[in-house]
Each structure stands twice: as structure tokens, then as C-alpha cells.
């Protein structure tokens, strides 16, 4: 079965890879190694270690240290970067180096939420603002954090990260874990991460992840049309249809839980948790009839997994509306130009989602504002 959309929160891929993977962009917090925080200092040190292990892709292509398939993927990476640059994305020096990993994950993440609150625990860091996850380069450190969160009464969801974005602070390398994807997956991943390099709105993690998925979908479709690889696009679209079904399932599950929590406030805590779990179990048993990929998969669904999944299962209607407004101003939709305009709108608003609405506001007697 093809591994579609592993750039999305990989925690959904148990049915595909028989293990949980986590969000691919949870490593922003690794960048701030100059701060006094023990957490930041340690992760920054490990980040630097990875960067020191990188080798230029051009050098790797002329050596026999990687397989023929990995070389093909690296050449495809170069082609993808060239195309992304033509679409106005901030490629800069990204993905020009290669880092070989001993395993399938470059880092590990944890998310948490209280059992009776549909709200992710967040952590604040300079520059990036508030984020709903913690990332670790050492699995044992991640597991220790997860244990502490569980003991504090949180529900926890953990996963492994195969790729991440430094938001342009570093020249992000290609990790060997990334090259296990199909070409469509790999391109989608790059476009997702390059979106973060091109535009990141502080304190808007959900918006940033939703935006990256929207742009990655658009560019993957456009890129493979440009390449004339229609057969792969057919599978990509089928995977999208399954993902749309999953998104609807996820949104209903979240709404049902929120309604239940509101209606059971007078009940004892233990009974409320049992009632909530019944809703999750019923939803899991009545998951959609997926045609290609079972996005519900195996494993336990809890509050942080549901909420974390929502970061990568966006309601695209708001993004489509902003795109349509942009297209009324421009002859051709170019992703990088759209992100530039959206960034300017974000400077005038309190949230990224508010910036989407601003993209469609028109001055009196004039065209939509740029």
C-alpha cells in the first residue's frame, strides 16, 4: 500500500507502516540553543550535531555510500527544489546536504491534553511563540517527558519525526528517513516544510500547519501535472479522497466529544471519562469505508491524538476562499506570491486565520486589497 501524506501528522500511519509517526514540523523548538533553558540547550546541542554530520548531496551522488534508490530520491529532491523556487518558495540553501540516520526517526515528539478538555497543552518559545508539542532528539528524553505528563494527569500522544523545518534558521538537510517515501509523498513533504520557511506566523501553530498542508496539496498536484506523471496523480487524488473522509470523521468525533463534555459537567470525573471513551470507541468502530488508505488505523485515540490530528486535517474552505480572492487580483496563482501577500495581511491581524479573511476585504470602490 502506498504511503500517502506522511508529511501530515505521521501518527495516522499505523495501518501503513505498522507504527505511529508524529508531526513532521515539531522541531522548531530545537533552534534556540543559545538560551539558558536546559531543554533548549540540550536540543540545540543535538541539532548542531546533526548539522555537523551532513554531506553535500552532490558529493553523495558521486559516492557509493547510499543505494541507487536513495540517489534517485536525491536527484528528485534537486528537481523538486528547482520547481519550488520557480513557484516563489523560499528554498535558499535547503535540502542541499544529506544526513544518514541509523533509524527511521530524526527526533521524537509528545503532545498532551487533559482528559476532560479538548485543548492541547502548549509551550512557549522565543521567535516561534506558542507550540502544541515538544520535540526531542533522544527518545528516552521524550519518554521521560511523557511519563511526567501522565503523572500530572494529562493524556499523552507520542510519535517519531522523520523530517522537520528550521524555518530558514538553518540549511535544512535531507535526512535518510525522508527518502523512504514515494516521490509524491516526498514532494508533498518538501512543499509542506518549504511553506514554513516561506511564511511562519508566530503563535499560530494550527494555522501554520493547516496552511502548509494546503500549499503542499496545491504544489504537489501542480508539480506532478508539470512532470506528466499522471498515474501517480491518480493515486494522490484517491488518497486525498480518503483523507477528506478522515477529516470529516475527525471533525465529527471532536464535536461529539465537546458536546458530551458540555452535557456531563455535573457528573463525577471518572464517569465523564468513561462516557467520553465510549464516544471514541463507537467512532473508531464506525470509521469510514476507506478506498485506499485507512487513516484511522490502529492504536488508541485520545484527546491529544484527536487534537494533534486536527493540525494536519485542515478545513480547506477558508484557504480556498482566500486563494480565490487572490486569483481575482492576480493573473496566475503562484504559491510564493500568495504566501507573501498572506504574510502582509498577517502583520495587520491578530491571527493567521484572520489574515485569510483580510485577503478578501475590498476597499470601498476598489479592487481586493493586495
C-alpha positions as CSV (number, residue, x, y, z in Angstrom):
1,X,0.0,0.0,0.0
2,X,1.5,3.4,-0.9
3,X,2.5,5.7,1.9
4,X,0.5,8.8,1.2
5,X,0.8,12.1,3.0
6,X,3.4,11.2,5.6
7,X,4.1,14.9,5.7
8,X,0.9,15.1,7.7
9,X,1.0,14.0,11.3
10,X,2.6,10.7,10.8
11,X,0.7,9.4,13.8
12,X,-2.0,8.3,11.4
13,X,0.2,5.8,9.6
14,X,-0.1,2.7,11.8
15,X,-2.1,1.0,9.1
16,X,0.6,1.8,6.6
17,X,3.9,1.3,8.4
18,X,2.6,-0.6,11.4
19,X,3.8,2.0,13.8
20,X,3.0,5.6,14.8
21,X,4.8,8.5,13.4
22,X,4.4,12.1,14.5
23,X,4.1,15.5,13.0
24,X,6.9,16.5,10.7
25,X,7.2,20.1,11.8
26,X,7.5,19.8,15.6
27,X,11.2,20.6,15.7
28,X,11.1,24.4,15.6
29,X,11.9,24.5,19.3
30,X,15.3,22.9,18.6
31,X,16.7,26.1,17.1
32,X,17.2,28.2,20.2
33,X,20.3,26.7,21.6
34,X,21.7,30.0,23.0
35,X,19.1,30.2,25.7
36,X,19.6,29.1,29.3
37,X,16.8,26.6,29.3
38,X,18.1,23.1,29.9
39,X,15.6,21.7,27.4
40,X,16.6,24.2,24.7
41,X,20.3,23.9,25.3
42,X,20.2,20.2,25.0
43,X,18.1,20.1,21.9
44,X,20.2,22.8,20.3
45,X,23.3,20.8,21.0
46,X,21.9,17.8,19.3
47,X,20.7,19.9,16.4
48,X,24.2,21.2,15.9
49,X,25.5,17.6,16.0
50,X,23.2,16.6,13.2
51,X,24.2,19.6,11.1
52,X,27.8,18.7,11.5
53,X,27.1,15.2,10.1
54,X,25.7,16.4,6.8
55,X,27.4,15.9,3.5
56,X,26.6,17.8,0.2
57,X,24.1,16.0,-1.9
58,X,26.4,16.5,-5.0
59,X,29.1,14.6,-3.2
60,X,26.8,11.8,-2.1
61,X,25.7,11.3,-5.7
62,X,29.3,10.6,-6.7
63,X,29.9,8.1,-4.0
64,X,28.7,4.5,-3.3
65,X,27.7,5.1,0.3
66,X,24.0,5.2,-0.5
67,X,21.8,2.9,-2.6
68,X,20.7,3.6,-6.1
69,X,17.2,4.3,-4.9
70,X,18.4,6.9,-2.5
71,X,20.4,8.5,-5.2
72,X,17.3,8.6,-7.4
73,X,15.4,10.3,-4.5
74,X,18.2,12.8,-4.0
75,X,18.1,13.7,-7.7
76,X,14.4,14.1,-7.5
77,X,14.9,16.3,-4.4
78,X,17.0,18.6,-6.6
79,X,14.3,18.7,-9.2
80,X,11.7,19.5,-6.6
81,X,13.7,22.3,-5.2
82,X,14.1,23.8,-8.6
83,X,10.4,23.7,-9.2
84,X,9.6,25.1,-5.7
85,X,11.9,28.0,-6.4
86,X,10.1,28.7,-9.6
87,X,6.9,28.9,-7.6
88,X,8.4,31.6,-5.3
89,X,9.1,29.4,-2.3
90,X,12.0,30.2,-0.1
91,X,14.3,27.4,-1.0
92,X,17.6,29.2,-0.2
93,X,20.2,26.5,0.8
94,X,17.6,24.0,2.0
95,X,18.0,20.3,1.2
96,X,21.4,20.6,-0.5
97,X,23.0,18.4,2.2
98,X,22.4,14.8,3.3
99,X,22.4,13.2,6.7
100,X,22.4,9.5,7.2
101,X,20.4,8.3,10.2
102,X,20.7,4.9,12.0
103,X,17.0,4.7,12.4
104,X,13.7,5.9,10.8
105,X,13.2,9.0,13.0
106,X,15.3,12.1,13.3
107,X,13.5,13.2,16.5
108,X,10.6,12.4,18.8
109,X,7.5,14.4,19.8
110,X,5.0,14.4,22.6
111,X,1.6,16.2,22.8
112,X,-0.7,16.3,25.8
113,X,-4.2,17.3,26.8
114,X,-6.3,16.9,30.0
115,X,-8.9,14.1,29.8
116,X,-11.8,16.4,30.1
117,X,-10.5,19.3,28.0
118,X,-10.3,19.5,24.2
119,X,-7.3,21.7,24.3
120,X,-3.7,20.8,23.7
121,X,-1.1,21.8,26.3
122,X,1.2,24.4,24.8
123,X,4.8,25.5,25.4
124,X,6.1,29.0,24.6
125,X,9.5,29.7,23.0
126,X,11.0,33.0,21.7
127,X,10.6,33.7,18.0
128,X,8.2,30.8,17.2
129,X,5.8,31.6,20.0
130,X,3.4,29.1,21.4
131,X,3.6,25.5,20.1
132,X,1.4,22.5,21.0
133,X,4.1,19.9,21.2
134,X,7.6,19.3,22.5
135,X,10.3,17.7,20.3
136,X,13.4,15.7,21.5
137,X,16.3,14.2,19.6
138,X,16.6,11.4,22.3
139,X,13.7,9.0,22.5
140,X,14.4,8.4,26.2
141,X,14.1,12.1,26.9
142,X,10.7,12.2,25.1
143,X,9.5,9.2,27.0
144,X,10.6,10.8,30.3
145,X,8.6,13.9,29.5
146,X,5.6,11.8,28.5
147,X,5.8,10.0,31.8
148,X,5.9,13.3,33.7
149,X,2.9,14.5,31.8
150,X,0.9,11.3,32.5
151,X,1.7,11.6,36.2
152,X,0.5,15.2,36.1
153,X,-2.9,13.9,34.9
154,X,-2.6,14.5,31.1
155,X,-3.5,12.2,28.3
156,X,-0.4,11.8,26.1
157,X,0.3,11.0,22.5
158,X,3.9,10.3,21.4
159,X,5.5,9.8,18.0
160,X,8.6,9.9,15.9
161,X,9.6,12.6,13.4
162,X,11.2,11.8,10.1
163,X,11.7,15.4,9.0
164,X,11.2,19.0,10.2
165,X,11.7,22.6,9.3
166,X,14.1,25.1,10.9
167,X,12.0,28.0,9.4
168,X,15.1,29.1,7.5
169,X,17.3,29.5,10.5
170,X,19.5,26.6,9.2
171,X,20.0,25.0,5.8
172,X,17.8,22.0,6.4
173,X,19.4,18.8,5.2
174,X,17.7,15.7,3.6
175,X,17.6,13.0,6.3
176,X,17.7,9.4,5.1
177,X,14.4,8.8,6.9
178,X,12.7,11.1,4.4
179,X,13.8,9.0,1.4
180,X,11.6,6.1,2.3
181,X,8.6,7.9,0.8
182,X,7.2,7.7,-2.7
183,X,8.0,10.6,-5.0
184,X,4.6,12.2,-4.4
185,X,5.0,11.9,-0.7
186,X,8.5,13.3,-0.8
187,X,7.5,16.3,-2.9
188,X,4.5,16.9,-0.6
189,X,6.8,16.8,2.4
190,X,9.2,19.3,0.9
191,X,6.4,21.7,-0.2
192,X,5.0,21.5,3.4
193,X,8.3,22.3,5.0
194,X,9.2,25.0,2.5
195,X,5.9,26.7,3.3
196,X,7.1,27.0,6.9
197,X,10.4,28.5,5.6
198,X,8.4,31.0,3.4
199,X,5.9,32.1,6.0
200,X,5.5,31.3,9.7
201,X,3.0,33.3,11.8
202,X,4.1,33.4,15.4
203,X,1.7,31.9,18.0
204,X,-0.4,30.3,15.2
205,X,0.7,26.7,15.2
206,X,-2.6,25.3,13.9
207,X,-2.8,28.0,11.2
208,X,0.8,27.3,10.1
209,X,0.3,23.5,9.8
210,X,-3.1,23.9,8.0
211,X,-1.5,26.4,5.6
212,X,1.5,24.1,4.9
213,X,-0.9,21.3,4.1
214,X,-3.0,23.4,1.8
215,X,0.0,24.7,-0.1
216,X,1.7,21.3,-0.3
217,X,-1.5,19.8,-1.7
218,X,-1.6,22.5,-4.4
219,X,2.0,22.3,-5.3
220,X,2.1,18.5,-5.4
221,X,-0.8,18.5,-7.8
222,X,0.7,21.2,-10.0
223,X,4.2,19.7,-9.9
224,X,3.2,16.2,-11.0
225,X,1.0,17.7,-13.7
226,X,4.0,19.6,-14.9
227,X,6.1,16.3,-14.9
228,X,3.4,14.5,-16.8
229,X,3.2,11.7,-14.1
230,X,-0.5,11.3,-14.3
231,X,-0.6,7.7,-12.9
232,X,0.9,8.9,-9.6
233,X,-1.6,11.8,-9.6
234,X,-4.4,9.4,-9.8
235,X,-3.3,7.7,-6.6
236,X,-2.6,11.0,-5.0
237,X,-6.2,12.1,-5.7
238,X,-7.6,8.8,-4.4
239,X,-5.5,9.3,-1.2
240,X,-6.9,12.8,-0.9
241,X,-10.5,11.5,-1.1
242,X,-9.8,9.1,1.7
243,X,-8.2,11.9,3.7
244,X,-11.3,14.1,3.2
245,X,-13.4,11.2,4.7
246,X,-11.0,11.0,7.6
247,X,-11.1,14.8,8.1
248,X,-14.9,14.6,8.3
249,X,-14.7,11.7,10.7
250,X,-12.2,13.5,12.9
251,X,-14.2,16.8,13.0
252,X,-17.4,14.9,14.0
253,X,-15.6,13.0,16.7
254,X,-14.2,16.2,18.1
255,X,-17.6,17.8,18.0
256,X,-19.3,14.9,19.7
257,X,-16.7,14.8,22.5
258,X,-17.0,18.6,23.0
259,X,-20.8,18.3,23.2
260,X,-20.6,15.4,25.6
261,X,-18.2,17.2,27.9
262,X,-20.5,20.2,28.0
263,X,-23.5,18.0,28.8
264,X,-21.8,15.9,31.5
265,X,-20.3,18.7,33.6
266,X,-22.4,17.7,36.7
267,X,-21.2,14.1,36.6
268,X,-18.3,12.7,38.5
269,X,-14.9,13.0,36.7
270,X,-14.4,9.2,36.4
271,X,-17.9,8.8,34.8
272,X,-17.3,11.6,32.4
273,X,-14.1,10.0,31.2
274,X,-15.9,6.7,30.7
275,X,-18.6,8.4,28.7
276,X,-16.0,10.2,26.6
277,X,-14.2,6.9,25.9
278,X,-17.5,5.3,24.7
279,X,-17.8,8.0,22.1
280,X,-14.2,7.4,20.9
281,X,-14.8,3.6,20.8
282,X,-18.0,4.0,18.8
283,X,-16.4,6.4,16.3
284,X,-13.4,4.0,15.8
285,X,-15.8,1.1,15.3
286,X,-17.7,3.1,12.7
287,X,-14.9,4.6,10.8
288,X,-15.3,5.5,7.1
289,X,-15.0,2.9,4.4
290,X,-11.6,4.0,3.0
291,X,-10.8,3.0,-0.6
292,X,-7.1,3.2,-0.4
293,X,-5.8,4.2,3.0
294,X,-7.2,3.6,6.5
295,X,-6.3,6.9,8.1
296,X,-8.0,5.9,11.4
297,X,-5.7,3.0,11.6
298,X,-4.8,1.1,14.7
299,X,-3.8,2.4,18.1
300,X,-5.6,4.4,20.8
301,X,-7.3,7.6,20.1
302,X,-7.4,10.1,22.9
303,X,-7.7,13.9,23.3
304,X,-4.1,14.9,22.2
305,X,-4.2,12.5,19.3
306,X,-7.5,13.9,18.1
307,X,-6.4,17.5,18.6
308,X,-3.0,16.9,17.1
309,X,-4.6,15.2,14.1
310,X,-6.6,18.4,13.5
311,X,-3.4,20.3,12.9
312,X,-2.9,18.3,9.7
313,X,-6.5,17.9,8.7
314,X,-7.5,21.5,7.8
315,X,-10.8,22.8,6.8
316,X,-9.6,24.0,3.4
317,X,-12.6,26.1,2.7
318,X,-11.1,29.2,4.3
319,X,-7.8,28.7,2.4
320,X,-9.7,28.1,-0.9
321,X,-11.7,31.3,-0.3
322,X,-8.5,33.3,0.3
323,X,-6.9,31.7,-2.8
324,X,-10.0,32.7,-4.9
325,X,-9.8,36.3,-3.7
326,X,-6.1,36.3,-4.5
327,X,-6.8,35.0,-8.0
328,X,-9.2,37.8,-8.6
329,X,-6.2,40.2,-8.1
330,X,-3.6,38.2,-9.9
331,X,-3.5,36.6,-13.4
332,X,-1.9,33.4,-12.1
333,X,-1.8,31.8,-8.6
334,X,1.9,31.5,-7.6
335,X,2.3,29.9,-4.2
336,X,5.2,32.0,-3.0
337,X,3.5,35.3,-4.1
338,X,0.3,34.2,-2.3
339,X,2.3,33.5,0.9
340,X,3.9,36.9,0.6
341,X,0.6,38.6,0.4
342,X,-0.8,36.5,3.2
343,X,2.2,37.4,5.4
344,X,1.5,41.1,4.8
345,X,-2.1,40.5,5.8
346,X,-1.0,38.7,8.9
347,X,1.0,41.7,10.0
348,X,-2.3,43.6,10.3
349,X,-4.2,41.0,12.2
350,X,-4.1,39.0,15.5
351,X,-4.1,35.5,13.9
352,X,-3.3,33.8,10.7
353,X,-6.9,32.8,10.2
354,X,-7.9,36.4,10.5
355,X,-5.3,37.2,7.8
356,X,-7.2,34.8,5.4
357,X,-10.3,36.9,5.8
358,X,-8.4,40.1,5.3
359,X,-7.2,38.8,1.9
360,X,-10.8,39.0,0.7
361,X,-11.6,42.5,2.1
362,X,-12.1,45.2,-0.6
363,X,-11.5,48.9,-0.1
364,X,-14.7,51.0,-0.9
365,X,-15.0,51.4,-4.6
366,X,-11.8,49.5,-5.3
367,X,-10.5,46.0,-6.0
368,X,-9.5,43.5,-3.4
369,X,-6.5,44.9,-1.5
370,X,-3.1,43.4,-2.1
